[in-house]
Amino acid sequence: GVKRAVKWINDFEQTATALAIDQHYHVVVCGHIHQPQIKILSHERESILYLNSGDWVENCSSLEYNHGEWKLHFEP
């Protein structure tokens, strides 16, 4: 169960960021995968900013973009 879920999330992140790089995007913003995070993912020679807002019900998490900066907010 857990290993399969982790693999699915990792595959999703890799696929989403690879597609975004192919389209010359610099940022991928996703939500509702239950893992709020901001990180840089690399594919070959290119990197892209990956953001996931998580979810409001379980993590009370959200993303904020203000003055050129992303912030992740969540309640433990």
Secondary structure, DSSP 8 states (H G I E B T S, - for coil): -HHHHHHHHHHHHHHHHHHHHHTT-SEEEE--SS--EEEEEEETTEEEEEEE---TTTS--EEEEETTEEEEE---
